[in-house]
């Protein structure tokens, strides 16, 4: 039950790290790394996608 209290913090951290970088590859890589730390391989895929979306929105 105590681990569930950390989920919002993990999600916020992953989303904030997905915006790090200057180009799409860097943002996708940092998002994938943050996602992998939070949720393993599935989180890496979601983090990379979030990094790509942040890149598209910032343009």
Secondary structure, 3 states (H helix, E strand, C coil): CCHHHHHHHHHHHHHHHCCCCCCHHHHHHHHHHHHHHHHHHHHHHHHHHHHHHHHHHHC
